[in-house]
Amino acid sequence: LRTATSWGVLNPKNSSFVTFAKQVAAARELVGGQSQDQSKRPSKGRRKAEPVLADDGGFATAEELRKLALAKGWKYLLQSYWKAFDFELDNLEELFKTHEPVLVTRGSQQELLAFSWAYHRHDERTGLDFYATMYTDDDLDCTLRHIEAQVQLAIEANASAVTLMYPASLESKLHDLGLADRHKDPVDGTKHPKLCKLFERNR
């Protein structure tokens, strides 16, 4: 088996979703300030657009999501309840039926740049489990914006548990910002990133 792809995992505590959202907002402001410090003037292509719910004017089709995946080289979705899907039109269209409206980020020409997608899992005993995956590539600012927006939606939905998946390449940066926890090895005490990995068989 080989690792086909992986996502970082965030599990904010259910007693402090609001606090976590504030921490993400503060981290976003910090990252934005650092970006400004690195250059005397912002680059013309700098993206600052907030994620927009598809139902609120940010409508995205399955074909549009598929085209973005092809452009980015994404092969898999991590959706539903920890399930992986091929990034194919049939799968996207089926997921549209069972998932929450897509959150999208668009550029100045309304081109789709990134999105995140949530799934509600209802349990009579534990309440609402809220899962959301960020398809934001290596863009830290965009990823933080989507994480913050999805946590706000989880709060509005009165979620009892929240699981957020994001590009694993950003794990060290989110850890440095105090947002990503790590597992502690009970044997040697070393800490490891919390990741969800998808494996493929070697051919």
C-alpha positions in Angstrom: 0.0 0.0 0.0 1.1 3.6 -0.6 -0.3 6.8 0.6 -2.4 8.3 -2.1 -3.3 11.6 -0.3 -3.8 12.8 3.2 -5.6 15.6 5.1 -4.9 17.3 8.3 -7.6 16.9 11.0 -8.9 19.5 13.5 -11.3 18.6 16.3 -12.2 21.8 18.3 -13.7 21.0 21.7 -17.5 21.1 21.7 -17.5 23.5 24.7 -15.5 26.1 22.9 -16.5 26.3 19.2 -16.9 30.1 19.5 -13.5 30.4 21.1 -11.9 28.3 18.4 -13.6 30.5 15.7 -12.1 33.6 17.4 -8.6 31.9 17.4 -8.9 31.2 13.7 -9.9 34.8 13.0 -6.9 36.0 15.1 -4.6 33.6 13.2 -6.0 34.9 9.9 -5.3 38.5 10.9 -1.7 37.5 12.0 -1.1 35.7 8.7 -2.5 38.7 6.8 -0.2 41.1 8.7 2.9 38.9 8.0 2.0 38.9 4.3 1.9 42.7 4.2 5.2 42.9 6.0 6.9 40.7 3.4 6.2 43.2 0.6 5.9 47.0 0.5 2.8 46.7 -1.7 0.3 43.8 -2.0 0.6 41.8 -5.2 -2.2 42.6 -7.8 -3.4 39.0 -7.6 -3.7 38.8 -3.8 -6.9 37.1 -2.9 -8.9 38.3 0.1 -12.4 37.1 -0.9 -14.5 35.6 1.9 -16.0 32.1 1.3 -19.6 32.4 0.0 -22.4 29.9 0.4 -23.4 28.5 -2.9 -27.0 29.2 -2.0 -26.2 32.9 -1.3 -24.8 33.7 -4.7 -21.7 31.6 -4.9 -23.4 28.8 -6.8 -21.0 26.1 -8.1 -21.9 23.1 -10.3 -20.5 19.6 -10.2 -18.8 20.3 -13.5 -17.1 23.4 -12.1 -15.8 21.5 -9.0 -14.5 18.7 -11.3 -12.7 21.3 -13.6 -11.0 22.8 -10.5 -9.9 19.3 -9.3 -8.4 18.6 -12.7 -6.5 21.9 -12.7 -5.2 21.3 -9.2 -4.4 17.6 -9.7 -6.9 16.5 -7.0 -7.9 12.9 -7.4 -10.1 12.3 -4.3 -12.7 13.9 -2.2 -13.0 13.2 1.5 -16.7 13.6 2.3 -19.6 12.1 4.1 -18.6 10.3 7.2 -14.8 9.8 6.7 -15.4 8.4 3.2 -13.2 8.9 0.1 -14.6 9.3 -3.4 -13.0 9.7 -6.8 -13.3 13.3 -8.0 -15.8 12.3 -10.7 -19.0 14.0 -11.9 -21.3 11.1 -10.8 -19.9 11.2 -7.3 -20.1 15.0 -7.1 -23.7 15.0 -8.2 -24.7 12.4 -5.6 -22.9 14.3 -2.8 -24.8 17.4 -3.8 -28.0 15.5 -2.7 -26.7 14.6 0.8 -24.3 17.4 1.8 -24.7 21.0 2.8 -24.3 23.8 0.3 -20.8 24.3 -0.9 -18.7 27.3 0.3 -16.8 28.8 -2.6 -14.0 31.3 -3.1 -13.9 33.1 -6.4 -11.4 35.4 -8.1 -11.9 38.8 -9.6 -13.2 37.2 -12.8 -15.6 34.9 -10.8 -13.4 31.9 -11.5 -13.6 29.2 -8.9 -10.4 29.2 -6.8 -11.3 27.0 -3.8 -14.2 25.5 -1.9 -15.1 23.6 1.3 -18.0 21.2 1.8 -19.8 20.1 5.0 -21.8 17.0 5.9 -24.2 16.7 8.8 -24.4 13.3 10.6 -27.3 13.1 12.9 -27.3 10.8 15.9 -30.2 10.5 18.3 -27.9 10.0 21.3 -25.0 12.4 20.6 -26.7 15.1 18.4 -25.2 16.6 15.2 -21.7 15.7 14.1 -20.4 18.3 11.7 -17.8 17.3 9.1 -16.2 19.7 6.6 -13.3 19.3 4.2 -11.3 22.2 2.8 -10.3 22.1 -0.9 -7.9 25.1 -0.7 -4.6 23.7 -1.8 -1.6 25.3 -0.1 -3.2 28.7 0.4 -3.0 29.3 4.2 -5.1 32.5 4.2 -7.9 30.9 2.1 -7.8 27.8 4.3 -8.2 29.8 7.5 -11.1 31.7 5.9 -12.9 28.5 5.1 -12.2 26.9 8.4 -13.6 30.0 10.2 -16.6 30.0 8.0 -17.4 26.3 8.4 -17.0 26.6 12.2 -19.5 29.5 12.2 -21.9 27.3 10.2 -21.4 24.5 12.8 -22.2 26.9 15.6 -25.4 28.0 13.8 -26.4 24.4 13.3 -25.9 23.7 17.0 -23.4 21.0 16.3 -22.3 18.8 19.2 -19.0 17.8 17.5 -16.9 19.3 14.7 -14.3 17.6 12.5 -12.4 19.7 10.0 -10.2 18.3 7.3 -7.6 20.6 5.5 -4.6 20.2 3.2 -2.0 18.2 5.1 0.8 20.4 3.7 -0.4 23.2 6.0 -0.3 21.2 9.2 3.0 22.6 10.5 1.7 26.2 9.9 -1.6 25.6 11.7 0.3 23.9 14.5 2.6 27.0 14.8 -0.5 29.2 14.9 -1.9 27.1 17.8 -4.8 25.6 15.9 -3.6 22.0 15.2 -3.1 19.5 18.0 -0.7 16.6 17.7 -0.8 13.0 19.0 1.7 12.1 21.7 3.4 8.7 21.3 2.9 6.8 24.6 6.3 5.0 24.1 8.8 7.8 23.4 6.7 10.9 23.9 7.2 12.3 20.5 4.3 14.2 18.9 2.8 13.4 15.5 0.4 15.3 13.2 -3.3 14.3 13.3 -3.8 13.1 9.7 -6.4 11.2 7.8 -4.6 9.1 5.1 -6.0 7.5 2.0 -4.1 4.4 0.8 -3.8 2.8 -2.6 -2.5 -0.6 -3.5 0.7 -0.6 -5.5 0.2 -1.8 -9.0 
